């Protein structure tokens, strides 16, 4: 089923979502203040058409991407709104008040925010509008990474959660609904814990930054591309499963202490230097392309659709 979708914000996340939604057959209107929006929209539409042709899709199976010049025109007939603007806790509630006033009364109002909860965004809205506000947090780039974290506020209705999950699934994503709000959601909290441990290991001189990356890519990263944390523990515990795993290794893991951690610029100076020596002062386009090729290969090996787009 095709929907009218509004994408507010045409940065990296917004462009990727617009491509994904159109590639999934939805009609997309994009709003942004950037001066080259017309060129961005034209390029995205061309990329959608080229990718569809490469995958032998019919033109009738595709959606479209067009530009809007106001919030009101972007959301006027939208069944789903994906806001991907700056992470500004002052501006987002004002923007969502404007969106809620102009969008259809049953439209889902989603934000891509990775830090701002739906409860803050919807705090000044009417009860009916607040019930339709939800976080739809992707991992970058959303056209490639399957996960979308669907995070309701206390005021969000169960119907909104289910409709948001259904919509993202219609776009080939694998959304997960959180039971309640928590700062950083789930993916970023896991990433944050691992990031801090990685930095502390390098700062303490235990290992170099590129060697730590080699450890990740050739052990945990490889395992986690196939199974999640708890499934890995369950498979690793023998006949007793996760209970056996914890009985065998849980107490030893509990005794692993924390290393010093300094996230200031001064504390991070050696980490910065090692990363830039290993990978270049600026991230390379070739590096990003190699990352995406590997991620696509993983998706294909798992039987999940992998499509191409501008990153």
Secondary structure, 3 states (H helix, E strand, C coil): CCCEEEEECCCHHHHHHHHHHHHCCCEEEEECCCCCHHHHHHHHHHHHHHHHHHCCCCHHHCCEEEECCCHHHHHCCCCEEEECCCCCCCHHHHHHHHHHHHCCCCCEEEECCCCCCHHHHCCCCCHHHHCCEEEEEECCCCCCCCEEEEEECCCCCHHHHHHHHHHHHHCCCEEEEECCCCCCCCHHHHHHHHHHHHHHHHHCCCCCHHHHHHHHHCCHHHHHCCCCHHHHHHHCCHHHHHHHHHHHHHHHHHCCCCCCCCCCHHHHHHHHHHHHHHHCCCCCHHHHHHHHHHHHHHHHHCCCCCCCCCC
